[in-house]
């Protein structure tokens, strides 16, 4: 059970409809290539290490509370045959 304290959990709302705008994206730019597109289904709430960090379109996590997890762009154990 203690491992669950370090996981992230997303509560998905399949009925949620979101129309993308630059204002409702959480990026560091003032535009989105998805402007005006409507998406069906999305995250209602997100918990990271037991803390609520996102609910109903609002980011609420404490600034600096994230943790970088280094990843490779290379797929592990995947063979490509041509």
Wavefront OBJ file of the C-alpha trace (Angstrom):
o trace
v 0.000 0.000 0.000
v 2.851 2.440 0.700
v 3.850 2.423 -2.988
v 0.501 4.056 -3.777
v 1.668 7.174 -1.962
v 4.185 7.800 -4.738
v 1.905 7.253 -7.710
v -0.224 9.545 -9.796
v -3.932 8.934 -10.231
v -6.130 10.471 -12.921
v -9.910 10.444 -12.540
v -11.257 10.458 -16.108
v -14.603 11.979 -17.078
v -15.722 10.439 -20.394
v -18.573 12.994 -20.657
v -16.318 16.055 -20.329
v -16.177 18.316 -23.389
v -13.397 20.868 -23.703
v -12.887 23.387 -26.495
v -9.197 24.286 -26.685
v -8.140 27.918 -26.556
v -4.792 29.531 -25.830
v -6.257 30.775 -22.531
v -7.270 27.342 -21.221
v -4.026 25.542 -22.143
v -1.403 25.307 -19.427
v 1.642 25.824 -21.617
v 4.269 28.525 -21.698
v 3.165 29.956 -25.068
v 0.326 32.222 -26.160
v -1.129 29.941 -28.844
v -2.248 26.372 -29.437
v -2.476 24.498 -32.736
v -5.681 22.995 -31.312
v -7.474 26.368 -31.073
v -11.223 25.868 -31.423
v -11.111 22.055 -31.472
v -13.509 20.302 -29.103
v -12.275 17.236 -27.242
v -14.535 14.584 -25.745
v -13.446 13.066 -22.444
v -10.727 14.414 -20.204
v -9.239 14.481 -16.738
v -11.605 15.598 -13.983
v -8.978 15.384 -11.214
v -5.302 14.460 -10.957
v -3.505 13.389 -7.795
v 0.289 13.184 -7.535
v 1.826 11.465 -4.524
v -1.509 11.812 -2.727
v -1.913 15.541 -3.419
v -4.658 17.035 -5.585
v -2.875 18.964 -8.363
v -5.636 19.423 -10.950
v -9.420 19.687 -10.762
v -12.040 20.977 -13.194
v -9.524 22.656 -15.502
v -7.512 24.373 -12.779
v -3.951 23.479 -11.823
v -3.639 23.582 -8.065
v -0.354 21.908 -7.281
v 2.234 23.728 -5.249
v 4.841 25.342 -7.516
v 8.067 23.350 -7.423
v 6.429 20.212 -6.056
v 6.968 18.271 -9.278
v 9.803 15.872 -9.843
v 11.663 15.373 -13.118
v 11.838 11.752 -14.227
v 14.400 11.323 -16.969
v 13.257 9.187 -19.884
v 14.783 8.090 -23.154
v 13.121 8.665 -26.496
v 14.231 5.188 -27.460
v 11.691 2.410 -27.008
v 13.037 -0.353 -24.794
v 13.122 -3.931 -26.106
v 11.397 -3.159 -29.394
v 12.674 -4.718 -32.585
v 11.883 -3.101 -35.915
v 11.959 -5.441 -38.898
v 11.847 -4.014 -42.387
l 1 2 3 4 5 6 7 8 9 10 11 12 13 14 15 16 17 18 19 20 21 22 23 24 25 26 27 28 29 30 31 32 33 34 35 36 37 38 39 40 41 42 43 44 45 46 47 48 49 50 51 52 53 54 55 56 57 58 59 60 61 62 63 64 65 66 67 68 69 70 71 72 73 74 75 76 77 78 79 80 81 82
